[in-house]
Amino acid sequence: MNDLISLEELSDRLNIGKPTLTKRVKAGDLPYLRVGRTYRFDYEAVLYKLSNDLQTDYMKKKGN
């Protein structure tokens, strides 16, 4: 496993607001770990998940 990063660092790297990321976490859309009361993320795992989601959305729109 890679180093884990905070919600704030993930927000900075992805240029997505913290409230939006928090909503995605609570909806189960992003892989995360809880450390105490904070979320921690494996950046590569998050990128992989987002990439797969985009591919799935594209294929649905394309009709395949």
N, CA, C, O and CB atoms as a CASP TS submission, in Angstrom:
PFRMAT TS
TARGET T0000
AUTHOR 0000-0000-0000
METHOD Language model
MODEL 1
PARENT N/A
ATOM      1  N   MET     1       0.848  -1.180   0.000  1.00  0.00           N
ATOM      2  CA  MET     1       0.000   0.000   0.000  1.00  0.00           C
ATOM      3  C   MET     1       0.890   1.238   0.000  1.00  0.00           C
ATOM      4  O   MET     1       1.954   1.266   0.618  1.00  0.00           O
ATOM      5  CB  MET     1      -0.963   0.001   1.223  1.00  0.00           C
ATOM      6  N   ASN     2       0.430   2.234  -0.696  1.00  0.00           N
ATOM      7  CA  ASN     2       1.151   3.504  -0.766  1.00  0.00           C
ATOM      8  C   ASN     2       0.883   4.315   0.499  1.00  0.00           C
ATOM      9  O   ASN     2       0.079   3.932   1.348  1.00  0.00           O
ATOM     10  CB  ASN     2       0.737   4.307  -2.029  1.00  0.00           C
ATOM     11  N   ASP     3       1.574   5.439   0.597  1.00  0.00           N
ATOM     12  CA  ASP     3       1.332   6.342   1.721  1.00  0.00           C
ATOM     13  C   ASP     3      -0.102   6.847   1.674  1.00  0.00           C
ATOM     14  O   ASP     3      -0.668   7.054   0.601  1.00  0.00           O
ATOM     15  CB  ASP     3       2.325   7.526   1.702  1.00  0.00           C
ATOM     16  N   LEU     4      -0.666   7.040   2.831  1.00  0.00           N
ATOM     17  CA  LEU     4      -2.027   7.551   2.923  1.00  0.00           C
ATOM     18  C   LEU     4      -1.984   9.061   3.059  1.00  0.00           C
ATOM     19  O   LEU     4      -1.121   9.616   3.738  1.00  0.00           O
ATOM     20  CB  LEU     4      -2.783   6.916   4.112  1.00  0.00           C
ATOM     21  N   ILE     5      -2.935   9.719   2.397  1.00  0.00           N
ATOM     22  CA  ILE     5      -2.996  11.178   2.435  1.00  0.00           C
ATOM     23  C   ILE     5      -4.323  11.618   3.055  1.00  0.00           C
ATOM     24  O   ILE     5      -5.285  10.853   3.105  1.00  0.00           O
ATOM     25  CB  ILE     5      -2.831  11.777   1.009  1.00  0.00           C
ATOM     26  N   SER     6      -4.352  12.841   3.517  1.00  0.00           N
ATOM     27  CA  SER     6      -5.540  13.399   4.171  1.00  0.00           C
ATOM     28  C   SER     6      -6.558  13.867   3.128  1.00  0.00           C
ATOM     29  O   SER     6      -6.260  13.950   1.936  1.00  0.00           O
ATOM     30  CB  SER     6      -5.148  14.572   5.100  1.00  0.00           C
ATOM     31  N   LEU     7      -7.751  14.166   3.604  1.00  0.00           N
ATOM     32  CA  LEU     7      -8.802  14.714   2.751  1.00  0.00           C
ATOM     33  C   LEU     7      -8.350  16.035   2.136  1.00  0.00           C
ATOM     34  O   LEU     7      -8.597  16.295   0.959  1.00  0.00           O
ATOM     35  CB  LEU     7     -10.102  14.912   3.553  1.00  0.00           C
ATOM     36  N   GLU     8      -7.696  16.856   2.929  1.00  0.00           N
ATOM     37  CA  GLU     8      -7.217  18.146   2.434  1.00  0.00           C
ATOM     38  C   GLU     8      -6.196  17.971   1.309  1.00  0.00           C
ATOM     39  O   GLU     8      -6.261  18.672   0.299  1.00  0.00           O
ATOM     40  CB  GLU     8      -6.602  18.956   3.577  1.00  0.00           C
ATOM     41  N   GLU     9      -5.253  17.038   1.478  1.00  0.00           N
ATOM     42  CA  GLU     9      -4.250  16.812   0.443  1.00  0.00           C
ATOM     43  C   GLU     9      -4.890  16.220  -0.814  1.00  0.00           C
ATOM     44  O   GLU     9      -4.521  16.585  -1.930  1.00  0.00           O
ATOM     45  CB  GLU     9      -3.142  15.884   0.966  1.00  0.00           C
ATOM     46  N   LEU    10      -5.842  15.311  -0.636  1.00  0.00           N
ATOM     47  CA  LEU    10      -6.546  14.746  -1.790  1.00  0.00           C
ATOM     48  C   LEU    10      -7.292  15.852  -2.535  1.00  0.00           C
ATOM     49  O   LEU    10      -7.287  15.886  -3.765  1.00  0.00           O
ATOM     50  CB  LEU    10      -7.531  13.631  -1.343  1.00  0.00           C
ATOM     51  N   SER    11      -7.926  16.744  -1.798  1.00  0.00           N
ATOM     52  CA  SER    11      -8.633  17.868  -2.385  1.00  0.00           C
ATOM     53  C   SER    11      -7.683  18.733  -3.216  1.00  0.00           C
ATOM     54  O   SER    11      -8.017  19.138  -4.329  1.00  0.00           O
ATOM     55  CB  SER    11      -9.300  18.705  -1.291  1.00  0.00           C
ATOM     56  N   ASP    12      -6.513  19.009  -2.675  1.00  0.00           N
ATOM     57  CA  ASP    12      -5.518  19.815  -3.390  1.00  0.00           C
ATOM     58  C   ASP    12      -5.033  19.110  -4.657  1.00  0.00           C
ATOM     59  O   ASP    12      -4.938  19.730  -5.717  1.00  0.00           O
ATOM     60  CB  ASP    12      -4.325  20.121  -2.474  1.00  0.00           C
ATOM     61  N   ARG    13      -4.730  17.824  -4.548  1.00  0.00           N
ATOM     62  CA  ARG    13      -4.198  17.079  -5.698  1.00  0.00           C
ATOM     63  C   ARG    13      -5.222  16.943  -6.821  1.00  0.00           C
ATOM     64  O   ARG    13      -4.867  17.020  -7.997  1.00  0.00           O
ATOM     65  CB  ARG    13      -3.738  15.694  -5.258  1.00  0.00           C
ATOM     66  N   LEU    14      -6.495  16.741  -6.464  1.00  0.00           N
ATOM     67  CA  LEU    14      -7.528  16.536  -7.477  1.00  0.00           C
ATOM     68  C   LEU    14      -8.222  17.830  -7.896  1.00  0.00           C
ATOM     69  O   LEU    14      -8.991  17.849  -8.857  1.00  0.00           O
ATOM     70  CB  LEU    14      -8.553  15.563  -6.965  1.00  0.00           C
ATOM     71  N   ASN    15      -7.944  18.912  -7.163  1.00  0.00           N
ATOM     72  CA  ASN    15      -8.600  20.195  -7.404  1.00  0.00           C
ATOM     73  C   ASN    15     -10.126  20.053  -7.300  1.00  0.00           C
ATOM     74  O   ASN    15     -10.877  20.570  -8.126  1.00  0.00           O
ATOM     75  CB  ASN    15      -8.207  20.747  -8.792  1.00  0.00           C
ATOM     76  N   ILE    16     -10.549  19.340  -6.263  1.00  0.00           N
ATOM     77  CA  ILE    16     -11.963  19.135  -5.958  1.00  0.00           C
ATOM     78  C   ILE    16     -12.164  19.605  -4.523  1.00  0.00           C
ATOM     79  O   ILE    16     -11.335  19.329  -3.655  1.00  0.00           O
ATOM     80  CB  ILE    16     -12.403  17.616  -6.150  1.00  0.00           C
ATOM     81  N   GLY    17     -13.247  20.303  -4.274  1.00  0.00           N
ATOM     82  CA  GLY    17     -13.516  20.833  -2.944  1.00  0.00           C
ATOM     83  C   GLY    17     -13.693  19.738  -1.893  1.00  0.00           C
ATOM     84  O   GLY    17     -14.167  18.643  -2.192  1.00  0.00           O
ATOM     85  N   LYS    18     -13.305  20.052  -0.666  1.00  0.00           N
ATOM     86  CA  LYS    18     -13.447  19.095   0.436  1.00  0.00           C
ATOM     87  C   LYS    18     -14.889  18.681   0.669  1.00  0.00           C
ATOM     88  O   LYS    18     -15.137  17.506   0.938  1.00  0.00           O
ATOM     89  CB  LYS    18     -12.883  19.681   1.705  1.00  0.00           C
ATOM     90  N   PRO    19     -15.867  19.606   0.579  1.00  0.00           N
ATOM     91  CA  PRO    19     -17.261  19.168   0.764  1.00  0.00           C
ATOM     92  C   PRO    19     -17.708  18.139  -0.285  1.00  0.00           C
ATOM     93  O   PRO    19     -18.440  17.200   0.029  1.00  0.00           O
ATOM     94  CB  PRO    19     -18.190  20.377   0.714  1.00  0.00           C
ATOM     95  N   THR    20     -17.261  18.326  -1.527  1.00  0.00           N
ATOM     96  CA  THR    20     -17.609  17.383  -2.594  1.00  0.00           C
ATOM     97  C   THR    20     -16.985  16.016  -2.322  1.00  0.00           C
ATOM     98  O   THR    20     -17.642  14.988  -2.488  1.00  0.00           O
ATOM     99  CB  THR    20     -17.145  17.919  -3.967  1.00  0.00           C
ATOM    100  N   LEU    21     -15.733  16.004  -1.908  1.00  0.00           N
ATOM    101  CA  LEU    21     -15.077  14.733  -1.597  1.00  0.00           C
ATOM    102  C   LEU    21     -15.738  14.050  -0.406  1.00  0.00           C
ATOM    103  O   LEU    21     -15.906  12.831  -0.400  1.00  0.00           O
ATOM    104  CB  LEU    21     -13.588  14.956  -1.314  1.00  0.00           C
ATOM    105  N   THR    22     -16.109  14.825   0.592  1.00  0.00           N
ATOM    106  CA  THR    22     -16.772  14.255   1.765  1.00  0.00           C
ATOM    107  C   THR    22     -18.088  13.598   1.365  1.00  0.00           C
ATOM    108  O   THR    22     -18.413  12.516   1.853  1.00  0.00           O
ATOM    109  CB  THR    22     -17.018  15.341   2.832  1.00  0.00           C
ATOM    110  N   LYS    23     -18.844  14.241   0.484  1.00  0.00           N
ATOM    111  CA  LYS    23     -20.091  13.654  -0.007  1.00  0.00           C
ATOM    112  C   LYS    23     -19.831  12.343  -0.748  1.00  0.00           C
ATOM    113  O   LYS    23     -20.562  11.369  -0.570  1.00  0.00           O
ATOM    114  CB  LYS    23     -20.817  14.642  -0.928  1.00  0.00           C
ATOM    115  N   ARG    24     -18.784  12.323  -1.580  1.00  0.00           N
ATOM    116  CA  ARG    24     -18.451  11.107  -2.332  1.00  0.00           C
ATOM    117  C   ARG    24     -18.022   9.982  -1.397  1.00  0.00           C
ATOM    118  O   ARG    24     -18.334   8.818  -1.648  1.00  0.00           O
ATOM    119  CB  ARG    24     -17.338  11.394  -3.348  1.00  0.00           C
ATOM    120  N   VAL    25     -17.309  10.318  -0.320  1.00  0.00           N
ATOM    121  CA  VAL    25     -16.900   9.317   0.664  1.00  0.00           C
ATOM    122  C   VAL    25     -18.125   8.734   1.361  1.00  0.00           C
ATOM    123  O   VAL    25     -18.268   7.516   1.474  1.00  0.00           O
ATOM    124  CB  VAL    25     -15.934   9.933   1.700  1.00  0.00           C
ATOM    125  N   LYS    26     -18.995   9.608   1.820  1.00  0.00           N
ATOM    126  CA  LYS    26     -20.190   9.164   2.541  1.00  0.00           C
ATOM    127  C   LYS    26     -21.129   8.354   1.658  1.00  0.00           C
ATOM    128  O   LYS    26     -21.867   7.500   2.149  1.00  0.00           O
ATOM    129  CB  LYS    26     -20.931  10.359   3.108  1.00  0.00           C
ATOM    130  N   ALA    27     -21.101   8.619   0.358  1.00  0.00           N
ATOM    131  CA  ALA    27     -21.920   7.867  -0.590  1.00  0.00           C
ATOM    132  C   ALA    27     -21.278   6.526  -0.968  1.00  0.00           C
ATOM    133  O   ALA    27     -21.898   5.701  -1.639  1.00  0.00           O
ATOM    134  CB  ALA    27     -22.156   8.699  -1.846  1.00  0.00           C
ATOM    135  N   GLY    28     -20.040   6.320  -0.533  1.00  0.00           N
ATOM    136  CA  GLY    28     -19.337   5.073  -0.849  1.00  0.00           C
ATOM    137  C   GLY    28     -18.678   5.069  -2.211  1.00  0.00           C
ATOM    138  O   GLY    28     -18.350   4.009  -2.743  1.00  0.00           O
ATOM    139  N   ASP    29     -18.479   6.256  -2.784  1.00  0.00           N
ATOM    140  CA  ASP    29     -17.909   6.369  -4.122  1.00  0.00           C
ATOM    141  C   ASP    29     -16.379   6.367  -4.152  1.00  0.00           C
ATOM    142  O   ASP    29     -15.788   6.180  -5.215  1.00  0.00           O
ATOM    143  CB  ASP    29     -18.410   7.618  -4.764  1.00  0.00           C
ATOM    144  N   LEU    30     -15.739   6.569  -3.018  1.00  0.00           N
ATOM    145  CA  LEU    30     -14.280   6.627  -2.971  1.00  0.00           C
ATOM    146  C   LEU    30     -13.748   5.660  -1.919  1.00  0.00           C
ATOM    147  O   LEU    30     -14.327   5.522  -0.841  1.00  0.00           O
ATOM    148  CB  LEU    30     -13.801   8.062  -2.675  1.00  0.00           C
ATOM    149  N   PRO    31     -12.638   4.992  -2.241  1.00  0.00           N
ATOM    150  CA  PRO    31     -12.020   4.118  -1.239  1.00  0.00           C
ATOM    151  C   PRO    31     -11.283   4.950  -0.185  1.00  0.00           C
ATOM    152  O   PRO    31     -10.579   5.903  -0.518  1.00  0.00           O
ATOM    153  CB  PRO    31     -11.045   3.122  -1.914  1.00  0.00           C
ATOM    154  N   TYR    32     -11.450   4.584   1.074  1.00  0.00           N
ATOM    155  CA  TYR    32     -10.815   5.333   2.160  1.00  0.00           C
ATOM    156  C   TYR    32     -10.640   4.436   3.381  1.00  0.00           C
ATOM    157  O   TYR    32     -11.197   3.341   3.461  1.00  0.00           O
ATOM    158  CB  TYR    32     -11.650   6.584   2.524  1.00  0.00           C
ATOM    159  N   LEU    33      -9.866   4.925   4.309  1.00  0.00           N
ATOM    160  CA  LEU    33      -9.703   4.315   5.626  1.00  0.00           C
ATOM    161  C   LEU    33     -10.036   5.371   6.661  1.00  0.00           C
ATOM    162  O   LEU    33      -9.784   6.559   6.458  1.00  0.00           O
ATOM    163  CB  LEU    33      -8.252   3.753   5.833  1.00  0.00           C
ATOM    164  N   ARG    34     -10.600   4.932   7.760  1.00  0.00           N
ATOM    165  CA  ARG    34     -10.827   5.852   8.882  1.00  0.00           C
ATOM    166  C   ARG    34      -9.676   5.671   9.866  1.00  0.00           C
ATOM    167  O   ARG    34      -9.352   4.552  10.266  1.00  0.00           O
ATOM    168  CB  ARG    34     -12.224   5.589   9.581  1.00  0.00           C
ATOM    169  N   VAL    35      -9.082   6.758  10.237  1.00  0.00           N
ATOM    170  CA  VAL    35      -8.048   6.773  11.262  1.00  0.00           C
ATOM    171  C   VAL    35      -8.550   7.737  12.325  1.00  0.00           C
ATOM    172  O   VAL    35      -8.460   8.955  12.176  1.00  0.00           O
ATOM    173  CB  VAL    35      -6.622   7.201  10.685  1.00  0.00           C
ATOM    174  N   GLY    36      -9.076   7.172  13.390  1.00  0.00           N
ATOM    175  CA  GLY    36      -9.719   8.008  14.397  1.00  0.00           C
ATOM    176  C   GLY    36     -10.960   8.635  13.786  1.00  0.00           C
ATOM    177  O   GLY    36     -11.864   7.935  13.330  1.00  0.00           O
ATOM    178  N   ARG    37     -10.994   9.948  13.784  1.00  0.00           N
ATOM    179  CA  ARG    37     -12.139  10.665  13.223  1.00  0.00           C
ATOM    180  C   ARG    37     -11.854  11.231  11.836  1.00  0.00           C
ATOM    181  O   ARG    37     -12.669  11.975  11.290  1.00  0.00           O
ATOM    182  CB  ARG    37     -12.547  11.785  14.150  1.00  0.00           C
ATOM    183  N   THR    38     -10.701  10.880  11.264  1.00  0.00           N
ATOM    184  CA  THR    38     -10.315  11.441   9.968  1.00  0.00           C
ATOM    185  C   THR    38     -10.327  10.379   8.880  1.00  0.00           C
ATOM    186  O   THR    38     -10.212   9.183   9.151  1.00  0.00           O
ATOM    187  CB  THR    38      -8.932  12.081  10.056  1.00  0.00           C
ATOM    188  N   TYR    39     -10.468  10.838   7.647  1.00  0.00           N
ATOM    189  CA  TYR    39     -10.380   9.973   6.480  1.00  0.00           C
ATOM    190  C   TYR    39      -8.948   9.992   5.968  1.00  0.00           C
ATOM    191  O   TYR    39      -8.281  11.027   5.995  1.00  0.00           O
ATOM    192  CB  TYR    39     -11.376  10.419   5.371  1.00  0.00           C
ATOM    193  N   ARG    40      -8.484   8.841   5.501  1.00  0.00           N
ATOM    194  CA  ARG    40      -7.175   8.737   4.848  1.00  0.00           C
ATOM    195  C   ARG    40      -7.373   8.003   3.535  1.00  0.00           C
ATOM    196  O   ARG    40      -8.182   7.080   3.438  1.00  0.00           O
ATOM    197  CB  ARG    40      -6.126   7.997   5.759  1.00  0.00           C
ATOM    198  N   PHE    41      -6.621   8.426   2.522  1.00  0.00           N
ATOM    199  CA  PHE    41      -6.802   7.912   1.178  1.00  0.00           C
ATOM    200  C   PHE    41      -5.496   7.426   0.584  1.00  0.00           C
ATOM    201  O   PHE    41      -4.439   8.021   0.796  1.00  0.00           O
ATOM    202  CB  PHE    41      -7.408   8.969   0.293  1.00  0.00           C
ATOM    203  N   ASP    42      -5.582   6.330  -0.166  1.00  0.00           N
ATOM    204  CA  ASP    42      -4.484   5.885  -1.013  1.00  0.00           C
ATOM    205  C   ASP    42      -4.721   6.576  -2.355  1.00  0.00           C
ATOM    206  O   ASP    42      -5.662   6.242  -3.073  1.00  0.00           O
ATOM    207  CB  ASP    42      -4.422   4.283  -1.149  1.00  0.00           C
ATOM    208  N   TYR    43      -3.874   7.527  -2.683  1.00  0.00           N
ATOM    209  CA  TYR    43      -4.087   8.370  -3.860  1.00  0.00           C
ATOM    210  C   TYR    43      -4.239   7.542  -5.137  1.00  0.00           C
ATOM    211  O   TYR    43      -5.122   7.818  -5.950  1.00  0.00           O
ATOM    212  CB  TYR    43      -2.929   9.350  -4.015  1.00  0.00           C
ATOM    213  N   GLU    44      -3.394   6.540  -5.317  1.00  0.00           N
ATOM    214  CA  GLU    44      -3.468   5.709  -6.517  1.00  0.00           C
ATOM    215  C   GLU    44      -4.773   4.930  -6.578  1.00  0.00           C
ATOM    216  O   GLU    44      -5.336   4.754  -7.659  1.00  0.00           O
ATOM    217  CB  GLU    44      -2.289   4.748  -6.566  1.00  0.00           C
ATOM    218  N   ALA    45      -5.260   4.465  -5.441  1.00  0.00           N
ATOM    219  CA  ALA    45      -6.538   3.741  -5.408  1.00  0.00           C
ATOM    220  C   ALA    45      -7.693   4.661  -5.773  1.00  0.00           C
ATOM    221  O   ALA    45      -8.624   4.251  -6.467  1.00  0.00           O
ATOM    222  CB  ALA    45      -6.776   3.127  -4.019  1.00  0.00           C
ATOM    223  N   VAL    46      -7.635   5.905  -5.307  1.00  0.00           N
ATOM    224  CA  VAL    46      -8.675   6.874  -5.652  1.00  0.00           C
ATOM    225  C   VAL    46      -8.638   7.171  -7.147  1.00  0.00           C
ATOM    226  O   VAL    46      -9.688   7.215  -7.788  1.00  0.00           O
ATOM    227  CB  VAL    46      -8.502   8.178  -4.839  1.00  0.00           C
ATOM    228  N   LEU    47      -7.451   7.375  -7.713  1.00  0.00           N
ATOM    229  CA  LEU    47      -7.341   7.630  -9.150  1.00  0.00           C
ATOM    230  C   LEU    47      -7.871   6.453  -9.959  1.00  0.00           C
ATOM    231  O   LEU    47      -8.555   6.644 -10.964  1.00  0.00           O
ATOM    232  CB  LEU    47      -5.887   7.917  -9.533  1.00  0.00           C
ATOM    233  N   TYR    48      -7.558   5.246  -9.526  1.00  0.00           N
ATOM    234  CA  TYR    48      -8.025   4.042 -10.205  1.00  0.00           C
ATOM    235  C   TYR    48      -9.551   3.987 -10.188  1.00  0.00           C
ATOM    236  O   TYR    48     -10.172   3.706 -11.212  1.00  0.00           O
ATOM    237  CB  TYR    48      -7.432   2.780  -9.545  1.00  0.00           C
ATOM    238  N   LYS    49     -10.149   4.252  -9.042  1.00  0.00           N
ATOM    239  CA  LYS    49     -11.605   4.226  -8.906  1.00  0.00           C
ATOM    240  C   LYS    49     -12.255   5.289  -9.784  1.00  0.00           C
ATOM    241  O   LYS    49     -13.227   5.004 -10.485  1.00  0.00           O
ATOM    242  CB  LYS    49     -12.008   4.434  -7.442  1.00  0.00           C
ATOM    243  N   LEU    50     -11.731   6.502  -9.751  1.00  0.00           N
ATOM    244  CA  LEU    50     -12.296   7.574 -10.571  1.00  0.00           C
ATOM    245  C   LEU    50     -12.144   7.266 -12.059  1.00  0.00           C
ATOM    246  O   LEU    50     -13.053   7.549 -12.840  1.00  0.00           O
ATOM    247  CB  LEU    50     -11.623   8.912 -10.237  1.00  0.00           C
ATOM    248  N   SER    51     -11.022   6.698 -12.460  1.00  0.00           N
ATOM    249  CA  SER    51     -10.789   6.332 -13.844  1.00  0.00           C
ATOM    250  C   SER    51     -11.794   5.276 -14.303  1.00  0.00           C
ATOM    251  O   SER    51     -12.355   5.383 -15.394  1.00  0.00           O
ATOM    252  CB  SER    51      -9.360   5.822 -14.025  1.00  0.00           C
ATOM    253  N   ASN    52     -12.018   4.264 -13.475  1.00  0.00           N
ATOM    254  CA  ASN    52     -12.989   3.226 -13.821  1.00  0.00           C
ATOM    255  C   ASN    52     -14.390   3.795 -13.906  1.00  0.00           C
ATOM    256  O   ASN    52     -15.159   3.410 -14.787  1.00  0.00           O
ATOM    257  CB  ASN    52     -12.949   2.094 -12.802  1.00  0.00           C
ATOM    258  N   ASP    53     -14.736   4.703 -13.009  1.00  0.00           N
ATOM    259  CA  ASP    53     -16.057   5.327 -13.046  1.00  0.00           C
ATOM    260  C   ASP    53     -16.254   6.105 -14.346  1.00  0.00           C
ATOM    261  O   ASP    53     -17.325   6.047 -14.950  1.00  0.00           O
ATOM    262  CB  ASP    53     -16.245   6.258 -11.837  1.00  0.00           C
ATOM    263  N   LEU    54     -15.222   6.833 -14.777  1.00  0.00           N
ATOM    264  CA  LEU    54     -15.321   7.590 -16.023  1.00  0.00           C
ATOM    265  C   LEU    54     -15.489   6.670 -17.223  1.00  0.00           C
ATOM    266  O   LEU    54     -16.280   6.958 -18.122  1.00  0.00           O
ATOM    267  CB  LEU    54     -14.090   8.466 -16.209  1.00  0.00           C
ATOM    268  N   GLN    55     -14.744   5.557 -17.244  1.00  0.00           N
ATOM    269  CA  GLN    55     -14.860   4.603 -18.339  1.00  0.00           C
ATOM    270  C   GLN    55     -16.250   3.981 -18.372  1.00  0.00           C
ATOM    271  O   GLN    55     -16.830   3.810 -19.444  1.00  0.00           O
ATOM    272  CB  GLN    55     -13.797   3.512 -18.212  1.00  0.00           C
ATOM    273  N   THR    56     -16.784   3.643 -17.204  1.00  0.00           N
ATOM    274  CA  THR    56     -18.122   3.050 -17.126  1.00  0.00           C
ATOM    275  C   THR    56     -19.164   4.038 -17.618  1.00  0.00           C
ATOM    276  O   THR    56     -20.055   3.669 -18.383  1.00  0.00           O
ATOM    277  CB  THR    56     -18.444   2.611 -15.685  1.00  0.00           C
ATOM    278  N   ASP    57     -19.063   5.294 -17.190  1.00  0.00           N
ATOM    279  CA  ASP    57     -20.000   6.326 -17.631  1.00  0.00           C
ATOM    280  C   ASP    57     -19.929   6.518 -19.129  1.00  0.00           C
ATOM    281  O   ASP    57     -20.959   6.674 -19.784  1.00  0.00           O
ATOM    282  CB  ASP    57     -19.718   7.645 -16.924  1.00  0.00           C
ATOM    283  N   TYR    58     -18.723   6.507 -19.682  1.00  0.00           N
ATOM    284  CA  TYR    58     -18.542   6.676 -21.122  1.00  0.00           C
ATOM    285  C   TYR    58     -19.186   5.545 -21.883  1.00  0.00           C
ATOM    286  O   TYR    58     -19.866   5.774 -22.883  1.00  0.00           O
ATOM    287  CB  TYR    58     -17.066   6.761 -21.472  1.00  0.00           C
ATOM    288  N   MET    59     -18.979   4.317 -21.419  1.00  0.00           N
ATOM    289  CA  MET    59     -19.542   3.165 -22.103  1.00  0.00           C
ATOM    290  C   MET    59     -21.062   3.164 -22.043  1.00  0.00           C
ATOM    291  O   MET    59     -21.714   2.756 -23.004  1.00  0.00           O
ATOM    292  CB  MET    59     -18.998   1.884 -21.504  1.00  0.00           C
ATOM    293  N   LYS    60     -21.638   3.610 -20.937  1.00  0.00           N
ATOM    294  CA  LYS    60     -23.096   3.688 -20.824  1.00  0.00           C
ATOM    295  C   LYS    60     -23.653   4.711 -21.811  1.00  0.00           C
ATOM    296  O   LYS    60     -24.674   4.469 -22.454  1.00  0.00           O
ATOM    297  CB  LYS    60     -23.511   4.054 -19.383  1.00  0.00           C
ATOM    298  N   LYS    61     -22.981   5.847 -21.928  1.00  0.00           N
ATOM    299  CA  LYS    61     -23.439   6.886 -22.860  1.00  0.00           C
ATOM    300  C   LYS    61     -23.286   6.456 -24.304  1.00  0.00           C
ATOM    301  O   LYS    61     -24.103   6.799 -25.159  1.00  0.00           O
ATOM    302  CB  LYS    61     -22.673   8.176 -22.631  1.00  0.00           C
ATOM    303  N   LYS    62     -22.220   5.693 -24.568  1.00  0.00           N
ATOM    304  CA  LYS    62     -21.955   5.218 -25.914  1.00  0.00           C
ATOM    305  C   LYS    62     -22.947   4.137 -26.325  1.00  0.00           C
ATOM    306  O   LYS    62     -23.195   3.924 -27.512  1.00  0.00           O
ATOM    307  CB  LYS    62     -20.533   4.690 -26.015  1.00  0.00           C
ATOM    308  N   GLY    63     -23.510   3.462 -25.331  1.00  0.00           N
ATOM    309  CA  GLY    63     -24.509   2.440 -25.626  1.00  0.00           C
ATOM    310  C   GLY    63     -23.954   1.036 -25.733  1.00  0.00           C
ATOM    311  O   GLY    63     -24.606   0.155 -26.293  1.00  0.00           O
ATOM    312  N   ASN    64     -22.759   0.811 -25.207  1.00  0.00           N
ATOM    313  CA  ASN    64     -22.159  -0.543 -25.243  1.00  0.00           C
ATOM    314  C   ASN    64     -22.353  -1.241 -23.956  1.00  0.00           C
ATOM    315  O   ASN    64     -21.919  -2.382 -23.801  1.00  0.00           O
ATOM    316  CB  ASN    64     -20.684  -0.488 -25.561  1.00  0.00           C
TER
END
